[in-house]
């Protein structure tokens, strides 16, 4: 029997299972590495863009100065969004061969709408529709807030490929899938095609884990060591079963890596894993066996402990644990939006230093 040699554990993951992986960054270096190991997409957000800019400023310094010079009336926000767009377009170009090879169903890069608009459905949808025109292989990130759910339906109706973000739990994932179904059904009712649409719903599994650990510390909960590391995995597997039963046309995507189980325990599901470059390197250097574990249930004792000790896990795990109106005040949502907005403001400050250099520094 012929022995098949795989480039890496990640390459083996995507070659032997239905699981896909994306690069969690628009960095040229990182995305090139990921594609060589089987990645079929990429994601960005304000935090990622800021980190990439620091790392690859030499690739963008001249262009930032040109954007400023070419648009003398623009604000620092205008310049910041133009830079965001051009960085995403650059990544889209790297992924375009994958997009062509996969018939337009893979090979997309995600660009995030302005996190400051999380309460404004019209603004989110309008920006998403605009971003969709930047390249043929764009995927647009909209936060799963109450307004975001409305924007997801409207943008989907206009043919936008959605990547729902700021999402952590079963109720949010169901709200996203239902909104996308409504948007696609509206398109089909008007004779518009949905053939090239491949929406995904992110579940930031690591950020749900983070929140359980915050609760352990904040509320003085005595929990067994390591129990928090299973919260996101348990919620994703619960959501996946619902998606499969209902036949939603949206795929789930696992994000926010905190430990190797956010890869190893999810191998084999028909989902996307969006993996930061640092974790890709660790995974590819590891000796962890690549085998399907997705359909292994999380230990019922662990799920029961999470369910009994943490009301917010119940809200995250139960299908009807939250209404869309409650998404905005859910702990992980608040923490993530605050982080994204802060990162966006930091990015604007970087552009400000180009436009208004500090006169106190030579």
Secondary structure, 3 states (H helix, E strand, C coil): CCCCCCCCHHHHHHHHCCCEEEECCCCHHHHHHHHHCCCCEECCCHHHHHHHHHHCHHHHHHHHHHHHHHCCCCCHHHHHHHHHHHHHHHHHHHHHHHHHHCCCCCCEEEEECCHHHCCCHHHHHHHHHHHCCCCCCEEEEEECCHHHHHHHHHHHHCCCCEEEECCCCHHHHHHHHHHHHHHHHHHHHCCCCCCCCCCEEEEEHHHHHHHHHHHHHHHCCCCCCCHHHHHHHHHHHHHHHHHHHHCCCCEEEEECCCCCHHHHCCCCCCCEEEECHHHHHHHHCCCCCCCCCCCCCCCHHHHHHHHHHCHHHHHHHCCCCCCHHHHCCCHHHHHHHHHHHHHHHHHHHHHHHHHCCCCCCC
